Amino acid sequence: MRGPALPIWLPAWILVAIPAAIPAAGAAERDPVAELRSRTPSSAAQLTPAQLERLTATADDVERWAAAQPLPADSPEQILATVRRLLDAKQEASRALDQVFELRVEFAGLPTGEPRHQRLRTYLHTASLLIDLAGRLHTASREAIEMAAYHLDARPEAFRRLLDLLSQQQATVGAEVMSYMLFDPPADSGAKPYTTQEKYLLLNLILATRHHDLLPYVASFVRHEKNPSLVVIAAELIRRLGLPQKPRPGGDAAQPQPPILAEELHEILSAVKTADLPNHLVTFRRDLLAWLQGRMERGIEDESLRLGSLELRPGDWLLMRNPSPYNLFTDLSPGLFTHVGVVTVERGEDGIRRFVIVDLPERGARIPAANVETFLSRTLHYLFLRHPDAKVGASLGQAAADMIGNESQFDLQFETSRVAALRDKPLRGELIHTYCAGFLLACTLPTSRPREEFFPIAESVAGGNMASNLQQLGLSFGEDFLSPTGAIFSPHLQIVGRREPVYDPGREVQEAIFDHFADGMIRKTLRPSPDAFQALREKLAVMAKNSPWLARAIARAADVNARMDLEAAARTAAVIETLDEIAEENLNEFAAAYRALLAGSPDAAASAQLPPEELSRRRTYHQQHPELARQRAADRLTPRELRAQLVQFYADRGRQQIDTRFFVEPPKDVSLQD
């Protein structure tokens, strides 16, 4: 079909992503995927340190097994069998994670005390491990499918079987990889475009997965495709994946712009002539145009929002997971989730009805809202919780809607008592003085349901030096602290959807650095070391205590409420800004080094075509990592092994920078409480 020119059109790095054939050593003796199934806990009673140790070893075995799966270029049967095995393993990891999530409701009924907390911590480590494994198997499957597509492209029957396999498995990762089929290669590439039938098969694969993340690709396709039938089919696919909502009036201009809106899609469909369509697509086009007209004039009129496989209602709670230094700050760690929001409906001043997520971020002085799909683009992993009582759900959603635009003050003392003070008061127009998880608690007030129905487990600050180190910054965790993870333990809240975990090695670097900082906050003494600008900002914050106009000016510059303790905010910002800079620098350095070493020697003949700046960057990283460069050149280091080595290097470098900047070691004769 397309012949050898196809690699020009595929991402260049996939050509070296997986060796052509690696023997699956040991596969006959043991099956690590089956062991994963047997070692995943099925009750809270099975959550012990020994169980976690065994499961951790099994997860490592599964990842090594996945990397050893053969993809011989001359054997379509083996290639397809490997893709199937990897997709099956990925599904098994997802089932294991679902099984562990089902255990979350058992803890509320256990006796309070340290034994329960120990099981909870083991549970959180177990869930975190399986989230990571599922993400890594997503990457392994993606790399295998990329190689399969490359090797099978010149074999039409085998290539069709690959598409059929991905559709049967409803493989979202397969739809991600194969989305390149929608677009014709450059005319001078020598590669033939995919046929109308092949593009149709790919659109059906995307439909089978209902993978909302692929909407930008389908939007680009519908914008450029010339075949009228495919245009109508793609437009219907956009509707089913979740047509983006029109941006909110007066919204943040820095937010990502929707890949397509109803107005543009209506214009594209209107340009399609009915004479060029078969009868059934004429009906589809007519119905779609009427539906788009309603979206343009009134927004979403349904009582739920569909985004791919998600079906969301007002009152649903979003728990999202990103790398964060706060994940180990409480006695229930590692935290699975780092931020929260609440789904609700609002009708804007333009008359358009939208589904939005409302939250309380650290920055800002007003409660914001953002279209659901825009908000979800901020994270790689999330889930939604729902109260089964429709009246309670509606009340939660209305409470969130009532607080949109309210004055907000982020609480650096993390007190929930300030939320309790709002009970029996109308929430609209009230000052909301709390933090992200406290905002969830505020939404529960109009329901008159007890707090324990939503947050059954009490948390407190982590042990060791955490409390005293936080105090240096002017921070503390109040009594009955709630974390973004806390709601997951409620037996009254159901998981109604979650995003498939995705592995990002750069985020692994970030998370390792943040976790090291948190560990230092527990085991060492914090030594804030602000730079000149940060020190000046703190001095001005102290002066602002007696100068309202200065307080307002500082608050505007920092994008916080002037009521906030600006001195504590400045101290905290000095630490967090530096911590973020260290994590971001090492993330970026990892990514650049990985690309440079994966691309091969900068002295190779092919490198002569590179711009001088790119060539210089490659040489720099080859000089910084000479042994890894030599092993790659000798084909003794797979891309997975290279990635792992570089993750370790930049995580270790970040840890050392954290220690140098922030911590002094405790005296050796001092023992810290756990």
Secondary structure as UniProt FT lines:
FT   HELIX           3..8
FT   HELIX           12..16
FT   TURN            25..29
FT   HELIX           32..39
FT   HELIX           44..46
FT   HELIX           49..67
FT   TURN            73..74
FT   HELIX           76..102
FT   HELIX           103..109
FT   HELIX           114..152
FT   TURN            153..154
FT   HELIX           156..168
FT   TURN            169..170
FT   HELIX           172..178
FT   HELIX           179..182
FT   HELIX           187..189
FT   HELIX           196..209
FT   HELIX           212..214
FT   HELIX           215..224
FT   HELIX           228..241
FT   TURN            249..250
FT   TURN            253..254
FT   HELIX           262..270
FT   HELIX           274..276
FT   HELIX           279..298
FT   STRAND          305..307
FT   TURN            308..309
FT   STRAND          310..312
FT   TURN            314..315
FT   STRAND          317..321
FT   HELIX           325..328
FT   STRAND          339..347
FT   TURN            349..350
FT   STRAND          353..358
FT   STRAND          369..371
FT   HELIX           372..376
FT   TURN            377..378
FT   STRAND          381..386
FT   HELIX           390..403
FT   TURN            404..405
FT   STRAND          407..410
FT   TURN            412..413
FT   HELIX           417..420
FT   TURN            421..424
FT   TURN            428..429
FT   STRAND          432..434
FT   HELIX           436..444
FT   HELIX           445..447
FT   HELIX           451..453
FT   TURN            464..465
FT   HELIX           466..472
FT   TURN            473..474
FT   TURN            479..480
FT   TURN            484..485
FT   HELIX           486..489
FT   TURN            491..492
FT   STRAND          494..498
FT   HELIX           505..523
FT   STRAND          525..526
FT   HELIX           532..543
FT   HELIX           544..546
FT   HELIX           548..558
FT   TURN            562..563
FT   HELIX           566..598
FT   TURN            602..603
FT   HELIX           605..609
FT   HELIX           612..624
FT   HELIX           626..633
FT   TURN            634..635
FT   HELIX           639..662
FT   STRAND          663..664
FT   TURN            668..669
//
